Amino acid sequence: MENLNKTDIGLIGLAVMGENLALNMADKGWRVSVYNRTVPGIEEGVVERFINGHAQGKSIEGYTDIARFVESVAVPRKIMMMVRAGSAVDELMEQLFPLLSPGDILIDGGNSNYEDTNRRVALAEARGFRFVGAGVSGGEEGALNGASIMPGGSVSAWEEVKPVLQSIAAKASDGTPCCQWVGPAGSGHFVKMIHNGIEYGDMQLISEAYWVMKNLLKLDNGEMSSVFSQWNEGKLRSYLIEITANILQHKDKSGGYLIDKILDTAGQKGTGKWSVINAMELGMPLGLIATAVFERSLSAQKELRKSAAGHFTCRRTEVVYNKSEMVGDIYSALYASKLVSYAQGFAVLQRASDSFGWNLDLASIARMWRGGCIIRSIFLNDIAASFEGNEKPQHLLLTPYFSNEMKQLLSGWKHLVAQAMKEELPVPAFSSALNYFYSLVSANLPANMIQAQRDYFGAHTFERVDGLRGQFFHENWTGHGGETKSGTYNV
């Protein structure tokens, strides 16, 4: 009788994502308790406005007292926290712990750093509770109509939270919910972090495709919108391509194209940067996404770029390009570079899985990204299929399907990059992806020179082509060096 008249789930944090998730839950038949901390003079009346506004007539109960809020939820309690990542989550957990019962479940749906989630899972479990770090992608619309949700943490919590989370998740075209258990500790937030890194890469690549069409082909916004709409009917079909077509034809109240009035400085919240930092920690190349992050940083230095543009004048030839051929080359560069970005991202996930013992199911992750999230793309079906065999592929681009795709795309891709370089037009992500691909498919690279230099100045040793792998040598390069070697190590 204890749970009679209690709600099914609690949600803390009524900013736009929290509000929409609560409405989504209620629409799926769940009874929801909501709470928002009150900061005098800033956030007063948030709960009341929500209950009397969007939540009116729905199975949502509002609370301004945290103890009463916790008490209103049926045990074992499921409480989802939608608050700013960082110290706010820790402070909220400390507030909640004395009010919870053993076995209760806290769900962090924010963009938390996975290392924080590792710590919080251990902390909650030590106190007798359970903790789920759930990456949520899809923005405001996804929160309301179905997001991609990537939960990980206390394994025993999954059966408890699964019905709610899967009900509010987006559904892929085959009806599968875009929410499956990812793994232990902070794995859910790690997967969301890599998702966001790929998102950075996708956005940079699309912006470069737009820039080449605008500057080399002199296409107007309507023509470019048509190109992106056409691409969205084929292998490039994705949410970001779709919204790019919409953005290009959007006019503001004055009747002009809004895209031409937006300042070219891009912001960032940090998850792209985290992706790159963690890839470095794992010793994995994530060059395209790193380029996308650095390009946002450079875009923000608008005054410096304006000054530099006065020092150097880019010389573009007045070549009249065959527009349909060049659009085909841009398509090849965009599609191939996107595949490189996803391949790099999934390689980092595999390395993290191996390093942290998470046993990630890469096919399942690809399927979770097919709906709701920002990077949803039609080729995620093909990525999932590539990881579904018994044998793990060495690399996504070496699987039969994607290897064949790259062979078809390479000619147009390299022609586009070469042409842009000749015209002094920046395409940093297209060229980063192409250089990565060339390096990947090169049996030999100039790293022998790097290792020779390291041994010359630091006695860091080297392996030999005529020796066994793992056997290290040191050369007395100058004739007056010693035989002492430095330790061998890899970061």
ABEGO torsion letter per residue (X at the ends): XAABGBBABBBBEABAAAAAAAAAAAAAGBBBBBBBBBBBGAABGAAAAAAABAABGBBBBBBABAAAAAAABBOBBBBBBBBBBEAAAAAAAAAAAAABBBGBBBBBABBBBAAAAAAAAAAAAAAGBBBBBBBBBGEAAAAAAEBBBBBBEBAAAAAAAAAAAAAABBBBAAGBBBBBBAEBEAAAAAAAAAAAAAAAAAAAAAAAAAAAAAAAAGBBAAAAAAAAAAAAABAABBAAAAAAAAAAABBBAAGBBAAAABBBBBBBAGAAAAAAAAAAAAGBBAAAAAAAAAAAAAAABAAAAAAAAAABBBBBBABBBBAAAAAAAAAAAAAAAAAAAAAAAAAAAAAAAAAAGAGBBAAAAAAAAABGBAABBAAAAAAAAAAABABBBABAAABAAAAAAAAAAAAAAAAAAAAAAAAGBBBAAAAAAAAAAAAAABABBAAAAAAAAAAAAAGAEBBBAABBBGBBBBBBAAGABBABBBBBBBX
